[in-house]
Amino acid sequence: MASDLHSEYPLTEAQILEFQSDGFVHLCSVLSTDTLREYEESISACVQEHNPLRERQIQDRTTYELAFIQVVNVWLESSKVKELVFIRRLAQIATQLLDVSGVRLYHDQALFKEPGGGLTPWHADQYYWPLSSRNTCTAWIPLQDTPPEMGPLSFSRRSHQYEGGRDLVISDESEAFLEKDLSERGFEYVMNGFLLGDVSFHYGWTYHRAEPNRSNLMRKAMTIIYMDEQMMVKESGRTEQVTDQKAFIPGRLPGEPADTALNPRLYP
Ligand SMILES: O=C(O)CCC(=O)C(=O)O
């Protein structure tokens, strides 16, 4: 097992402040290329086995389905992938960025954008989450170098402070509304390529998107979603949040801790 899975990554005060004020941070050389090559194979095998779009012809797909192949809680499918999701270094970074005492897993997802795959529309993840506070973040881990033409994750700087559009599901409508609204309000669009080993972290309320994959290679990314270890389940009438609650915090009711067997504490 690679040593970077368990040692800590020294974050500077400036990087923590950048995350908290911009809503995201792009960190370089967080994981070694050897580590990622080792895990890429296991994640790809799980995506191939559980690909929910296998039977869906391109012309029949929705915008969401054209954006990526999505497989959730991959750690439950493979002990190898579980090693990566439980990686101490990433959970330590999430804990420090969120400035909390520790973090639990909300869930993980592999997001593979196919060659020629469409854009990921503007959205904020927390729209979907029945969670009581904003202390959540996602680590976006590309599994190969991801230059702009492959559709790296991109962000709207400081948009986690902005509440407009928070009732929009990922869709053509969220893309059209937020593209115009965020730019008219002066939020800066930040799109940079990633090298293998780079990892970005963004708050659950930070608006983000990804360009289409214009290359002829699969854009493979693994994501790990962390939440404050003190997180509670929030009362919600939103269908997507009720669905998420059943899938990712099964058996817990609003007002109870989000600490089921699917939400192990990953740090400290
Ligand atoms: O990988 C993508 O295209 C989108 C990823 C995303 O929305 C996320 O990780 O929150």
The ligand as an SDF file (V2000), in Angstrom:
LIG
                    3D

 10  9  0  0  0  0  0  0  0  0999 V2000
  -17.0010   15.2750  -12.7520 O   0  0  0  0  0  0  0  0  0  0  0  0
  -17.8910   16.0090  -13.1400 C   0  0  0  0  0  0  0  0  0  0  0  0
  -18.0870   16.2480  -14.3400 O   0  0  0  0  0  0  0  0  0  0  0  0
  -18.7950   16.6730  -12.1360 C   0  0  0  0  0  0  0  0  0  0  0  0
  -18.3370   16.4310  -10.7440 C   0  0  0  0  0  0  0  0  0  0  0  0
  -19.2050   17.0540   -9.7200 C   0  0  0  0  0  0  0  0  0  0  0  0
  -20.1760   17.6950   -9.9880 O   0  0  0  0  0  0  0  0  0  0  0  0
  -18.8190   16.8730   -8.3120 C   0  0  0  0  0  0  0  0  0  0  0  0
  -17.8450   16.1460   -8.0350 O   0  0  0  0  0  0  0  0  0  0  0  0
  -19.4770   17.4560   -7.4370 O   0  0  0  0  0  0  0  0  0  0  0  0
  1  2  2  0
  2  3  1  0
  2  4  1  0
  4  5  1  0
  5  6  1  0
  6  7  2  0
  6  8  1  0
  8  9  2  0
  8 10  1  0
M  END
$$$$
